Amino acid sequence: MLENLEPPKKNFTCRIRTLMAGLDAKDAKILEAAVADPISWPANTLARALKERGLQVGQESIRRHRDNTCSC
């Protein structure tokens, strides 16, 4: 009866990938470099700086993207 019981698949879009897709090429490159530099841009600092510029992204989204545990 329960042979085919499986958890539902979660299809979440990576917030970093979504943000980069909505930016022009120059800004996307800047964001990509910042995300790739955790020393200069800790996740909480980067999230705050992006929020100040009107881009909503949480520090956990940045961490997941950096750790390759996002949906990319």
Predicted model as a PDB file, atoms N, CA, C, CB and O in Angstrom, pLDDT in the B-factor column:
MODEL        1                                                                  
ATOM      1  N   MET A   1       0.816  -1.186   0.000  1.00 80.00           N  
ATOM      2  CA  MET A   1       0.000   0.000   0.000  1.00 80.00           C  
ATOM      3  C   MET A   1       0.873   1.269   0.000  1.00 80.00           C  
ATOM      4  CB  MET A   1      -0.935  -0.012   1.206  1.00 80.00           C  
ATOM      5  O   MET A   1       0.509   2.249  -0.650  1.00 80.00           O  
ATOM      6  N   LEU A   2       1.971   1.276   0.684  1.00 87.00           N  
ATOM      7  CA  LEU A   2       2.804   2.474   0.786  1.00 87.00           C  
ATOM      8  C   LEU A   2       4.098   2.351  -0.004  1.00 87.00           C  
ATOM      9  CB  LEU A   2       3.121   2.762   2.233  1.00 87.00           C  
ATOM     10  O   LEU A   2       5.050   3.084   0.263  1.00 87.00           O  
ATOM     11  N   GLU A   3       4.152   1.451  -0.959  1.00 89.00           N  
ATOM     12  CA  GLU A   3       5.373   1.215  -1.732  1.00 89.00           C  
ATOM     13  C   GLU A   3       5.914   2.478  -2.403  1.00 89.00           C  
ATOM     14  CB  GLU A   3       5.113   0.164  -2.780  1.00 89.00           C  
ATOM     15  O   GLU A   3       7.129   2.662  -2.476  1.00 89.00           O  
ATOM     16  N   ASN A   4       5.058   3.320  -2.879  1.00 88.00           N  
ATOM     17  CA  ASN A   4       5.473   4.506  -3.635  1.00 88.00           C  
ATOM     18  C   ASN A   4       5.488   5.789  -2.799  1.00 88.00           C  
ATOM     19  CB  ASN A   4       4.559   4.695  -4.817  1.00 88.00           C  
ATOM     20  O   ASN A   4       5.489   6.892  -3.346  1.00 88.00           O  
ATOM     21  N   LEU A   5       5.499   5.639  -1.494  1.00 89.00           N  
ATOM     22  CA  LEU A   5       5.490   6.806  -0.621  1.00 89.00           C  
ATOM     23  C   LEU A   5       6.848   7.501  -0.670  1.00 89.00           C  
ATOM     24  CB  LEU A   5       5.136   6.403   0.829  1.00 89.00           C  
ATOM     25  O   LEU A   5       7.875   6.917  -0.324  1.00 89.00           O  
ATOM     26  N   GLU A   6       6.832   8.755  -1.104  1.00 86.00           N  
ATOM     27  CA  GLU A   6       8.048   9.559  -1.196  1.00 86.00           C  
ATOM     28  C   GLU A   6       7.742  10.975  -0.736  1.00 86.00           C  
ATOM     29  CB  GLU A   6       8.614   9.559  -2.643  1.00 86.00           C  
ATOM     30  O   GLU A   6       6.623  11.461  -0.898  1.00 86.00           O  
ATOM     31  N   PRO A   7       8.739  11.633  -0.164  1.00 81.00           N  
ATOM     32  CA  PRO A   7       8.494  13.030   0.234  1.00 81.00           C  
ATOM     33  C   PRO A   7       8.302  13.901  -1.005  1.00 81.00           C  
ATOM     34  CB  PRO A   7       9.669  13.574   1.098  1.00 81.00           C  
ATOM     35  O   PRO A   7       8.858  13.605  -2.062  1.00 81.00           O  
ATOM     36  N   PRO A   8       7.527  14.963  -0.881  1.00 75.00           N  
ATOM     37  CA  PRO A   8       7.334  15.845  -2.044  1.00 75.00           C  
ATOM     38  C   PRO A   8       8.641  16.516  -2.424  1.00 75.00           C  
ATOM     39  CB  PRO A   8       6.258  16.911  -1.751  1.00 75.00           C  
ATOM     40  O   PRO A   8       9.457  16.836  -1.560  1.00 75.00           O  
ATOM     41  N   LYS A   9       8.835  16.727  -3.709  1.00 74.00           N  
ATOM     42  CA  LYS A   9      10.030  17.414  -4.193  1.00 74.00           C  
ATOM     43  C   LYS A   9       9.837  18.910  -3.996  1.00 74.00           C  
ATOM     44  CB  LYS A   9      10.313  17.077  -5.694  1.00 74.00           C  
ATOM     45  O   LYS A   9       8.779  19.464  -4.293  1.00 74.00           O  
ATOM     46  N   LYS A  10      10.874  19.543  -3.494  1.00 67.00           N  
ATOM     47  CA  LYS A  10      10.825  20.979  -3.270  1.00 67.00           C  
ATOM     48  C   LYS A  10      11.559  21.663  -4.412  1.00 67.00           C  
ATOM     49  CB  LYS A  10      11.446  21.362  -1.892  1.00 67.00           C  
ATOM     50  O   LYS A  10      12.718  21.353  -4.688  1.00 67.00           O  
ATOM     51  N   ASN A  11      10.902  22.571  -5.058  1.00 72.00           N  
ATOM     52  CA  ASN A  11      11.494  23.309  -6.163  1.00 72.00           C  
ATOM     53  C   ASN A  11      11.589  24.781  -5.804  1.00 72.00           C  
ATOM     54  CB  ASN A  11      10.675  23.119  -7.451  1.00 72.00           C  
ATOM     55  O   ASN A  11      10.750  25.594  -6.190  1.00 72.00           O  
ATOM     56  N   PHE A  12      12.628  25.097  -5.060  1.00 76.00           N  
ATOM     57  CA  PHE A  12      12.848  26.485  -4.672  1.00 76.00           C  
ATOM     58  C   PHE A  12      13.862  27.105  -5.623  1.00 76.00           C  
ATOM     59  CB  PHE A  12      13.335  26.587  -3.198  1.00 76.00           C  
ATOM     60  O   PHE A  12      14.853  26.472  -5.986  1.00 76.00           O  
ATOM     61  N   THR A  13      13.616  28.306  -6.009  1.00 87.00           N  
ATOM     62  CA  THR A  13      14.556  29.025  -6.864  1.00 87.00           C  
ATOM     63  C   THR A  13      15.591  29.698  -5.991  1.00 87.00           C  
ATOM     64  CB  THR A  13      13.829  30.063  -7.756  1.00 87.00           C  
ATOM     65  O   THR A  13      15.256  30.282  -4.960  1.00 87.00           O  
ATOM     66  N   CYS A  14      16.850  29.621  -6.399  1.00 93.00           N  
ATOM     67  CA  CYS A  14      17.927  30.270  -5.663  1.00 93.00           C  
ATOM     68  C   CYS A  14      17.742  31.786  -5.757  1.00 93.00           C  
ATOM     69  CB  CYS A  14      19.325  29.841  -6.217  1.00 93.00           C  
ATOM     70  O   CYS A  14      17.638  32.340  -6.851  1.00 93.00           O  
ATOM     71  N   ARG A  15      17.701  32.443  -4.612  1.00 95.00           N  
ATOM     72  CA  ARG A  15      17.473  33.886  -4.584  1.00 95.00           C  
ATOM     73  C   ARG A  15      18.617  34.654  -5.237  1.00 95.00           C  
ATOM     74  CB  ARG A  15      17.286  34.360  -3.151  1.00 95.00           C  
ATOM     75  O   ARG A  15      18.386  35.679  -5.878  1.00 95.00           O  
ATOM     76  N   ILE A  16      19.851  34.170  -5.082  1.00 97.00           N  
ATOM     77  CA  ILE A  16      20.993  34.849  -5.693  1.00 97.00           C  
ATOM     78  C   ILE A  16      20.885  34.771  -7.215  1.00 97.00           C  
ATOM     79  CB  ILE A  16      22.331  34.226  -5.207  1.00 97.00           C  
ATOM     80  O   ILE A  16      21.091  35.766  -7.910  1.00 97.00           O  
ATOM     81  N   ARG A  17      20.567  33.602  -7.720  1.00 95.00           N  
ATOM     82  CA  ARG A  17      20.413  33.434  -9.172  1.00 95.00           C  
ATOM     83  C   ARG A  17      19.281  34.313  -9.696  1.00 95.00           C  
ATOM     84  CB  ARG A  17      20.143  31.952  -9.523  1.00 95.00           C  
ATOM     85  O   ARG A  17      19.403  34.918 -10.761  1.00 95.00           O  
ATOM     86  N   THR A  18      18.192  34.382  -8.955  1.00 94.00           N  
ATOM     87  CA  THR A  18      17.062  35.224  -9.358  1.00 94.00           C  
ATOM     88  C   THR A  18      17.459  36.696  -9.381  1.00 94.00           C  
ATOM     89  CB  THR A  18      15.870  35.015  -8.411  1.00 94.00           C  
ATOM     90  O   THR A  18      17.121  37.419 -10.319  1.00 94.00           O  
ATOM     91  N   LEU A  19      18.177  37.140  -8.349  1.00 95.00           N  
ATOM     92  CA  LEU A  19      18.633  38.535  -8.319  1.00 95.00           C  
ATOM     93  C   LEU A  19      19.548  38.839  -9.497  1.00 95.00           C  
ATOM     94  CB  LEU A  19      19.359  38.834  -7.003  1.00 95.00           C  
ATOM     95  O   LEU A  19      19.379  39.854 -10.172  1.00 95.00           O  
ATOM     96  N   MET A  20      20.515  37.962  -9.743  1.00 95.00           N  
ATOM     97  CA  MET A  20      21.470  38.207 -10.838  1.00 95.00           C  
ATOM     98  C   MET A  20      20.763  38.268 -12.186  1.00 95.00           C  
ATOM     99  CB  MET A  20      22.547  37.113 -10.867  1.00 95.00           C  
ATOM    100  O   MET A  20      21.142  39.056 -13.053  1.00 95.00           O  
ATOM    101  N   ALA A  21      19.746  37.445 -12.362  1.00 95.00           N  
ATOM    102  CA  ALA A  21      19.017  37.435 -13.631  1.00 95.00           C  
ATOM    103  C   ALA A  21      18.278  38.740 -13.868  1.00 95.00           C  
ATOM    104  CB  ALA A  21      18.036  36.277 -13.665  1.00 95.00           C  
ATOM    105  O   ALA A  21      18.042  39.121 -15.015  1.00 95.00           O  
ATOM    106  N   GLY A  22      17.908  39.432 -12.792  1.00 95.00           N  
ATOM    107  CA  GLY A  22      17.168  40.681 -12.920  1.00 95.00           C  
ATOM    108  C   GLY A  22      18.043  41.921 -13.009  1.00 95.00           C  
ATOM    109  O   GLY A  22      17.535  43.030 -13.178  1.00 95.00           O  
ATOM    110  N   LEU A  23      19.342  41.744 -12.897  1.00 96.00           N  
ATOM    111  CA  LEU A  23      20.261  42.887 -12.951  1.00 96.00           C  
ATOM    112  C   LEU A  23      20.871  43.023 -14.339  1.00 96.00           C  
ATOM    113  CB  LEU A  23      21.372  42.738 -11.897  1.00 96.00           C  
ATOM    114  O   LEU A  23      20.893  42.069 -15.116  1.00 96.00           O  
ATOM    115  N   ASP A  24      21.369  44.226 -14.643  1.00 96.00           N  
ATOM    116  CA  ASP A  24      22.109  44.362 -15.890  1.00 96.00           C  
ATOM    117  C   ASP A  24      23.447  43.639 -15.725  1.00 96.00           C  
ATOM    118  CB  ASP A  24      22.319  45.874 -16.268  1.00 96.00           C  
ATOM    119  O   ASP A  24      23.832  43.292 -14.608  1.00 96.00           O  
ATOM    120  N   ALA A  25      24.145  43.415 -16.821  1.00 97.00           N  
ATOM    121  CA  ALA A  25      25.359  42.597 -16.816  1.00 97.00           C  
ATOM    122  C   ALA A  25      26.423  43.132 -15.853  1.00 97.00           C  
ATOM    123  CB  ALA A  25      25.934  42.523 -18.220  1.00 97.00           C  
ATOM    124  O   ALA A  25      27.076  42.356 -15.155  1.00 97.00           O  
ATOM    125  N   LYS A  26      26.593  44.436 -15.817  1.00 97.00           N  
ATOM    126  CA  LYS A  26      27.611  45.042 -14.946  1.00 97.00           C  
ATOM    127  C   LYS A  26      27.297  44.790 -13.477  1.00 97.00           C  
ATOM    128  CB  LYS A  26      27.713  46.553 -15.208  1.00 97.00           C  
ATOM    129  O   LYS A  26      28.170  44.380 -12.713  1.00 97.00           O  
ATOM    130  N   ASP A  27      26.050  45.036 -13.085  1.00 97.00           N  
ATOM    131  CA  ASP A  27      25.655  44.830 -11.692  1.00 97.00           C  
ATOM    132  C   ASP A  27      25.682  43.344 -11.320  1.00 97.00           C  
ATOM    133  CB  ASP A  27      24.255  45.409 -11.448  1.00 97.00           C  
ATOM    134  O   ASP A  27      26.062  42.993 -10.203  1.00 97.00           O  
ATOM    135  N   ALA A  28      25.285  42.482 -12.239  1.00 96.00           N  
ATOM    136  CA  ALA A  28      25.317  41.043 -11.976  1.00 96.00           C  
ATOM    137  C   ALA A  28      26.746  40.571 -11.725  1.00 96.00           C  
ATOM    138  CB  ALA A  28      24.700  40.265 -13.151  1.00 96.00           C  
ATOM    139  O   ALA A  28      26.985  39.724 -10.864  1.00 96.00           O  
ATOM    140  N   LYS A  29      27.680  41.116 -12.469  1.00 97.00           N  
ATOM    141  CA  LYS A  29      29.088  40.753 -12.286  1.00 97.00           C  
ATOM    142  C   LYS A  29      29.594  41.228 -10.926  1.00 97.00           C  
ATOM    143  CB  LYS A  29      29.953  41.351 -13.415  1.00 97.00           C  
ATOM    144  O   LYS A  29      30.342  40.511 -10.262  1.00 97.00           O  
ATOM    145  N   ILE A  30      29.197  42.418 -10.509  1.00 98.00           N  
ATOM    146  CA  ILE A  30      29.575  42.952  -9.198  1.00 98.00           C  
ATOM    147  C   ILE A  30      28.999  42.067  -8.094  1.00 98.00           C  
ATOM    148  CB  ILE A  30      29.082  44.416  -9.035  1.00 98.00           C  
ATOM    149  O   ILE A  30      29.699  41.724  -7.142  1.00 98.00           O  
ATOM    150  N   LEU A  31      27.725  41.698  -8.221  1.00 97.00           N  
ATOM    151  CA  LEU A  31      27.088  40.837  -7.223  1.00 97.00           C  
ATOM    152  C   LEU A  31      27.765  39.470  -7.190  1.00 97.00           C  
ATOM    153  CB  LEU A  31      25.581  40.680  -7.521  1.00 97.00           C  
ATOM    154  O   LEU A  31      28.016  38.929  -6.113  1.00 97.00           O  
ATOM    155  N   GLU A  32      28.057  38.921  -8.335  1.00 97.00           N  
ATOM    156  CA  GLU A  32      28.721  37.618  -8.398  1.00 97.00           C  
ATOM    157  C   GLU A  32      30.069  37.655  -7.680  1.00 97.00           C  
ATOM    158  CB  GLU A  32      28.913  37.185  -9.862  1.00 97.00           C  
ATOM    159  O   GLU A  32      30.405  36.727  -6.944  1.00 97.00           O  
ATOM    160  N   ALA A  33      30.832  38.708  -7.887  1.00 98.00           N  
ATOM    161  CA  ALA A  33      32.128  38.855  -7.224  1.00 98.00           C  
ATOM    162  C   ALA A  33      31.965  38.995  -5.711  1.00 98.00           C  
ATOM    163  CB  ALA A  33      32.878  40.070  -7.786  1.00 98.00           C  
ATOM    164  O   ALA A  33      32.740  38.417  -4.948  1.00 98.00           O  
ATOM    165  N   ALA A  34      30.966  39.754  -5.276  1.00 98.00           N  
ATOM    166  CA  ALA A  34      30.731  39.937  -3.842  1.00 98.00           C  
ATOM    167  C   ALA A  34      30.314  38.627  -3.185  1.00 98.00           C  
ATOM    168  CB  ALA A  34      29.658  41.009  -3.606  1.00 98.00           C  
ATOM    169  O   ALA A  34      30.778  38.310  -2.089  1.00 98.00           O  
ATOM    170  N   VAL A  35      29.458  37.877  -3.830  1.00 97.00           N  
ATOM    171  CA  VAL A  35      29.014  36.594  -3.282  1.00 97.00           C  
ATOM    172  C   VAL A  35      30.190  35.622  -3.202  1.00 97.00           C  
ATOM    173  CB  VAL A  35      27.876  35.995  -4.144  1.00 97.00           C  
ATOM    174  O   VAL A  35      30.258  34.808  -2.281  1.00 97.00           O  
ATOM    175  N   ALA A  36      31.100  35.701  -4.143  1.00 97.00           N  
ATOM    176  CA  ALA A  36      32.255  34.800  -4.177  1.00 97.00           C  
ATOM    177  C   ALA A  36      33.355  35.203  -3.191  1.00 97.00           C  
ATOM    178  CB  ALA A  36      32.826  34.755  -5.579  1.00 97.00           C  
ATOM    179  O   ALA A  36      34.356  34.496  -3.074  1.00 97.00           O  
ATOM    180  N   ASP A  37      33.191  36.316  -2.486  1.00 98.00           N  
ATOM    181  CA  ASP A  37      34.228  36.823  -1.592  1.00 98.00           C  
ATOM    182  C   ASP A  37      33.723  36.911  -0.149  1.00 98.00           C  
ATOM    183  CB  ASP A  37      34.711  38.199  -2.066  1.00 98.00           C  
ATOM    184  O   ASP A  37      33.376  37.998   0.314  1.00 98.00           O  
ATOM    185  N   PRO A  38      33.676  35.783   0.564  1.00 98.00           N  
ATOM    186  CA  PRO A  38      33.150  35.808   1.932  1.00 98.00           C  
ATOM    187  C   PRO A  38      34.052  36.525   2.934  1.00 98.00           C  
ATOM    188  CB  PRO A  38      32.919  34.408   2.399  1.00 98.00           C  
ATOM    189  O   PRO A  38      33.599  36.887   4.020  1.00 98.00           O  
ATOM    190  N   ILE A  39      35.309  36.730   2.588  1.00 98.00           N  
ATOM    191  CA  ILE A  39      36.212  37.440   3.495  1.00 98.00           C  
ATOM    192  C   ILE A  39      35.850  38.933   3.522  1.00 98.00           C  
ATOM    193  CB  ILE A  39      37.699  37.241   3.059  1.00 98.00           C  
ATOM    194  O   ILE A  39      35.671  39.512   4.594  1.00 98.00           O  
ATOM    195  N   SER A  40      35.747  39.541   2.353  1.00 98.00           N  
ATOM    196  CA  SER A  40      35.391  40.962   2.270  1.00 98.00           C  
ATOM    197  C   SER A  40      33.909  41.198   2.522  1.00 98.00           C  
ATOM    198  CB  SER A  40      35.770  41.517   0.910  1.00 98.00           C  
ATOM    199  O   SER A  40      33.511  42.243   3.035  1.00 98.00           O  
ATOM    200  N   TRP A  41      33.097  40.208   2.151  1.00 98.00           N  
ATOM    201  CA  TRP A  41      31.649  40.347   2.241  1.00 98.00           C  
ATOM    202  C   TRP A  41      31.041  39.195   3.036  1.00 98.00           C  
ATOM    203  CB  TRP A  41      31.030  40.410   0.842  1.00 98.00           C  
ATOM    204  O   TRP A  41      30.501  38.267   2.433  1.00 98.00           O  
ATOM    205  N   PRO A  42      31.109  39.220   4.374  1.00 98.00           N  
ATOM    206  CA  PRO A  42      30.368  38.217   5.149  1.00 98.00           C  
ATOM    207  C   PRO A  42      28.886  38.260   4.755  1.00 98.00           C  
ATOM    208  CB  PRO A  42      30.538  38.463   6.687  1.00 98.00           C  
ATOM    209  O   PRO A  42      28.382  39.302   4.337  1.00 98.00           O  
ATOM    210  N   ALA A  43      28.212  37.152   4.887  1.00 98.00           N  
ATOM    211  CA  ALA A  43      26.825  37.048   4.411  1.00 98.00           C  
ATOM    212  C   ALA A  43      25.916  38.129   4.986  1.00 98.00           C  
ATOM    213  CB  ALA A  43      26.264  35.686   4.758  1.00 98.00           C  
ATOM    214  O   ALA A  43      25.122  38.722   4.257  1.00 98.00           O  
ATOM    215  N   ASN A  44      26.025  38.389   6.283  1.00 98.00           N  
ATOM    216  CA  ASN A  44      25.130  39.395   6.877  1.00 98.00           C  
ATOM    217  C   ASN A  44      25.465  40.803   6.386  1.00 98.00           C  
ATOM    218  CB  ASN A  44      25.216  39.345   8.410  1.00 98.00           C  
ATOM    219  O   ASN A  44      24.562  41.617   6.195  1.00 98.00           O  
ATOM    220  N   THR A  45      26.750  41.100   6.180  1.00 98.00           N  
ATOM    221  CA  THR A  45      27.151  42.413   5.674  1.00 98.00           C  
ATOM    222  C   THR A  45      26.663  42.611   4.246  1.00 98.00           C  
ATOM    223  CB  THR A  45      28.677  42.573   5.739  1.00 98.00           C  
ATOM    224  O   THR A  45      26.161  43.678   3.895  1.00 98.00           O  
ATOM    225  N   LEU A  46      26.812  41.584   3.434  1.00 98.00           N  
ATOM    226  CA  LEU A  46      26.362  41.671   2.042  1.00 98.00           C  
ATOM    227  C   LEU A  46      24.843  41.802   1.969  1.00 98.00           C  
ATOM    228  CB  LEU A  46      26.826  40.436   1.247  1.00 98.00           C  
ATOM    229  O   LEU A  46      24.326  42.601   1.189  1.00 98.00           O  
ATOM    230  N   ALA A  47      24.135  41.030   2.769  1.00 98.00           N  
ATOM    231  CA  ALA A  47      22.668  41.116   2.776  1.00 98.00           C  
ATOM    232  C   ALA A  47      22.216  42.521   3.161  1.00 98.00           C  
ATOM    233  CB  ALA A  47      22.066  40.078   3.749  1.00 98.00           C  
ATOM    234  O   ALA A  47      21.290  43.067   2.561  1.00 98.00           O  
ATOM    235  N   ARG A  48      22.865  43.098   4.155  1.00 98.00           N  
ATOM    236  CA  ARG A  48      22.513  44.456   4.595  1.00 98.00           C  
ATOM    237  C   ARG A  48      22.794  45.480   3.499  1.00 98.00           C  
ATOM    238  CB  ARG A  48      23.292  44.826   5.869  1.00 98.00           C  
ATOM    239  O   ARG A  48      21.969  46.358   3.242  1.00 98.00           O  
ATOM    240  N   ALA A  49      23.960  45.371   2.851  1.00 98.00           N  
ATOM    241  CA  ALA A  49      24.329  46.314   1.792  1.00 98.00           C  
ATOM    242  C   ALA A  49      23.362  46.212   0.612  1.00 98.00           C  
ATOM    243  CB  ALA A  49      25.772  46.053   1.319  1.00 98.00           C  
ATOM    244  O   ALA A  49      23.002  47.226   0.013  1.00 98.00           O  
ATOM    245  N   LEU A  50      22.948  45.006   0.282  1.00 98.00           N  
ATOM    246  CA  LEU A  50      21.999  44.829  -0.822  1.00 98.00           C  
ATOM    247  C   LEU A  50      20.634  45.407  -0.451  1.00 98.00           C  
ATOM    248  CB  LEU A  50      21.865  43.334  -1.189  1.00 98.00           C  
ATOM    249  O   LEU A  50      19.970  46.027  -1.281  1.00 98.00           O  
ATOM    250  N   LYS A  51      20.222  45.200   0.798  1.00 97.00           N  
ATOM    251  CA  LYS A  51      18.939  45.739   1.256  1.00 97.00           C  
ATOM    252  C   LYS A  51      18.930  47.258   1.179  1.00 97.00           C  
ATOM    253  CB  LYS A  51      18.645  45.285   2.691  1.00 97.00           C  
ATOM    254  O   LYS A  51      17.926  47.862   0.800  1.00 97.00           O  
ATOM    255  N   GLU A  52      20.068  47.881   1.544  1.00 97.00           N  
ATOM    256  CA  GLU A  52      20.164  49.337   1.461  1.00 97.00           C  
ATOM    257  C   GLU A  52      20.018  49.839   0.028  1.00 97.00           C  
ATOM    258  CB  GLU A  52      21.489  49.804   2.036  1.00 97.00           C  
ATOM    259  O   GLU A  52      19.665  50.996  -0.200  1.00 97.00           O  
ATOM    260  N   ARG A  53      20.292  48.963  -0.929  1.00 96.00           N  
ATOM    261  CA  ARG A  53      20.182  49.323  -2.347  1.00 96.00           C  
ATOM    262  C   ARG A  53      18.876  48.813  -2.970  1.00 96.00           C  
ATOM    263  CB  ARG A  53      21.377  48.764  -3.123  1.00 96.00           C  
ATOM    264  O   ARG A  53      18.701  48.839  -4.188  1.00 96.00           O  
ATOM    265  N   GLY A  54      17.968  48.352  -2.110  1.00 96.00           N  
ATOM    266  CA  GLY A  54      16.648  47.949  -2.574  1.00 96.00           C  
ATOM    267  C   GLY A  54      16.535  46.508  -3.044  1.00 96.00           C  
ATOM    268  O   GLY A  54      15.525  46.133  -3.640  1.00 96.00           O  
ATOM    269  N   LEU A  55      17.556  45.691  -2.788  1.00 96.00           N  
ATOM    270  CA  LEU A  55      17.526  44.290  -3.188  1.00 96.00           C  
ATOM    271  C   LEU A  55      17.327  43.424  -1.954  1.00 96.00           C  
ATOM    272  CB  LEU A  55      18.826  43.895  -3.935  1.00 96.00           C  
ATOM    273  O   LEU A  55      18.162  43.421  -1.049  1.00 96.00           O  
ATOM    274  N   GLN A  56      16.235  42.697  -1.918  1.00 95.00           N  
ATOM    275  CA  GLN A  56      15.910  41.876  -0.762  1.00 95.00           C  
ATOM    276  C   GLN A  56      16.498  40.484  -0.912  1.00 95.00           C  
ATOM    277  CB  GLN A  56      14.399  41.794  -0.569  1.00 95.00           C  
ATOM    278  O   GLN A  56      16.091  39.712  -1.780  1.00 95.00           O  
ATOM    279  N   VAL A  57      17.460  40.174  -0.055  1.00 96.00           N  
ATOM    280  CA  VAL A  57      18.033  38.829  -0.011  1.00 96.00           C  
ATOM    281  C   VAL A  57      18.535  38.603   1.412  1.00 96.00           C  
ATOM    282  CB  VAL A  57      19.195  38.650  -1.073  1.00 96.00           C  
ATOM    283  O   VAL A  57      19.147  39.487   2.012  1.00 96.00           O  
ATOM    284  N   GLY A  58      18.276  37.433   1.934  1.00 96.00           N  
ATOM    285  CA  GLY A  58      18.696  37.124   3.290  1.00 96.00           C  
ATOM    286  C   GLY A  58      20.086  36.513   3.341  1.00 96.00           C  
ATOM    287  O   GLY A  58      20.588  35.972   2.357  1.00 96.00           O  
ATOM    288  N   GLN A  59      20.688  36.613   4.512  1.00 97.00           N  
ATOM    289  CA  GLN A  59      22.023  36.067   4.660  1.00 97.00           C  
ATOM    290  C   GLN A  59      22.048  34.555   4.487  1.00 97.00           C  
ATOM    291  CB  GLN A  59      22.582  36.437   6.007  1.00 97.00           C  
ATOM    292  O   GLN A  59      23.058  34.010   4.041  1.00 97.00           O  
ATOM    293  N   GLU A  60      20.975  33.869   4.824  1.00 96.00           N  
ATOM    294  CA  GLU A  60      20.932  32.415   4.629  1.00 96.00           C  
ATOM    295  C   GLU A  60      20.928  32.054   3.143  1.00 96.00           C  
ATOM    296  CB  GLU A  60      19.691  31.821   5.316  1.00 96.00           C  
ATOM    297  O   GLU A  60      21.514  31.046   2.749  1.00 96.00           O  
ATOM    298  N   SER A  61      20.279  32.862   2.329  1.00 96.00           N  
ATOM    299  CA  SER A  61      20.303  32.626   0.875  1.00 96.00           C  
ATOM    300  C   SER A  61      21.719  32.771   0.343  1.00 96.00           C  
ATOM    301  CB  SER A  61      19.355  33.608   0.140  1.00 96.00           C  
ATOM    302  O   SER A  61      22.149  32.002  -0.517  1.00 96.00           O  
ATOM    303  N   ILE A  62      22.434  33.748   0.852  1.00 97.00           N  
ATOM    304  CA  ILE A  62      23.824  33.955   0.431  1.00 97.00           C  
ATOM    305  C   ILE A  62      24.674  32.771   0.884  1.00 97.00           C  
ATOM    306  CB  ILE A  62      24.389  35.288   1.009  1.00 97.00           C  
ATOM    307  O   ILE A  62      25.491  32.263   0.115  1.00 97.00           O  
ATOM    308  N   ARG A  63      24.487  32.335   2.111  1.00 97.00           N  
ATOM    309  CA  ARG A  63      25.255  31.192   2.625  1.00 97.00           C  
ATOM    310  C   ARG A  63      24.975  29.925   1.836  1.00 97.00           C  
ATOM    311  CB  ARG A  63      24.936  30.959   4.096  1.00 97.00           C  
ATOM    312  O   ARG A  63      25.900  29.189   1.491  1.00 97.00           O  
ATOM    313  N   ARG A  64      23.705  29.667   1.548  1.00 94.00           N  
ATOM    314  CA  ARG A  64      23.365  28.460   0.769  1.00 94.00           C  
ATOM    315  C   ARG A  64      24.018  28.505  -0.601  1.00 94.00           C  
ATOM    316  CB  ARG A  64      21.835  28.317   0.617  1.00 94.00           C  
ATOM    317  O   ARG A  64      24.530  27.493  -1.079  1.00 94.00           O  
ATOM    318  N   HIS A  65      24.005  29.664  -1.232  1.00 96.00           N  
ATOM    319  CA  HIS A  65      24.615  29.787  -2.562  1.00 96.00           C  
ATOM    320  C   HIS A  65      26.120  29.560  -2.461  1.00 96.00           C  
ATOM    321  CB  HIS A  65      24.316  31.182  -3.183  1.00 96.00           C  
ATOM    322  O   HIS A  65      26.696  28.854  -3.289  1.00 96.00           O  
ATOM    323  N   ARG A  66      26.750  30.141  -1.472  1.00 96.00           N  
ATOM    324  CA  ARG A  66      28.194  29.953  -1.283  1.00 96.00           C  
ATOM    325  C   ARG A  66      28.547  28.498  -0.979  1.00 96.00           C  
ATOM    326  CB  ARG A  66      28.696  30.849  -0.155  1.00 96.00           C  
ATOM    327  O   ARG A  66      29.595  28.013  -1.407  1.00 96.00           O  
ATOM    328  N   ASP A  67      27.691  27.809  -0.252  1.00 96.00           N  
ATOM    329  CA  ASP A  67      27.944  26.415   0.127  1.00 96.00           C  
ATOM    330  C   ASP A  67      27.491  25.425  -0.929  1.00 96.00           C  
ATOM    331  CB  ASP A  67      27.257  26.103   1.428  1.00 96.00           C  
ATOM    332  O   ASP A  67      27.619  24.213  -0.752  1.00 96.00           O  
ATOM    333  N   ASN A  68      26.954  25.948  -2.041  1.00 92.00           N  
ATOM    334  CA  ASN A  68      26.426  25.098  -3.118  1.00 92.00           C  
ATOM    335  C   ASN A  68      25.317  24.173  -2.629  1.00 92.00           C  
ATOM    336  CB  ASN A  68      27.549  24.270  -3.729  1.00 92.00           C  
ATOM    337  O   ASN A  68      25.192  23.039  -3.092  1.00 92.00           O  
ATOM    338  N   THR A  69      24.514  24.668  -1.688  1.00 91.00           N  
ATOM    339  CA  THR A  69      23.368  23.890  -1.229  1.00 91.00           C  
ATOM    340  C   THR A  69      22.057  24.523  -1.686  1.00 91.00           C  
ATOM    341  CB  THR A  69      23.389  23.762   0.297  1.00 91.00           C  
ATOM    342  O   THR A  69      20.978  24.139  -1.234  1.00 91.00           O  
ATOM    343  N   CYS A  70      22.163  25.492  -2.582  1.00 89.00           N  
ATOM    344  CA  CYS A  70      20.970  26.126  -3.160  1.00 89.00           C  
ATOM    345  C   CYS A  70      20.513  25.299  -4.362  1.00 89.00           C  
ATOM    346  CB  CYS A  70      21.262  27.614  -3.583  1.00 89.00           C  
ATOM    347  O   CYS A  70      21.046  24.219  -4.616  1.00 89.00           O  
ATOM    348  N   SER A  71      19.562  25.789  -5.071  1.00 85.00           N  
ATOM    349  CA  SER A  71      19.017  25.038  -6.206  1.00 85.00           C  
ATOM    350  C   SER A  71      19.757  25.272  -7.519  1.00 85.00           C  
ATOM    351  CB  SER A  71      17.579  25.392  -6.390  1.00 85.00           C  
ATOM    352  O   SER A  71      19.334  24.763  -8.557  1.00 85.00           O  
ATOM    353  N   CYS A  72      20.840  26.020  -7.495  1.00 86.00           N  
ATOM    354  CA  CYS A  72      21.605  26.282  -8.730  1.00 86.00           C  
ATOM    355  C   CYS A  72      22.196  25.012  -9.313  1.00 86.00           C  
ATOM    356  CB  CYS A  72      22.723  27.283  -8.459  1.00 86.00           C  
ATOM    357  O   CYS A  72      22.864  25.060 -10.345  1.00 86.00           O  
TER     358      CYS A  72                                                      
ENDMDL                                                                          
END                                                                             
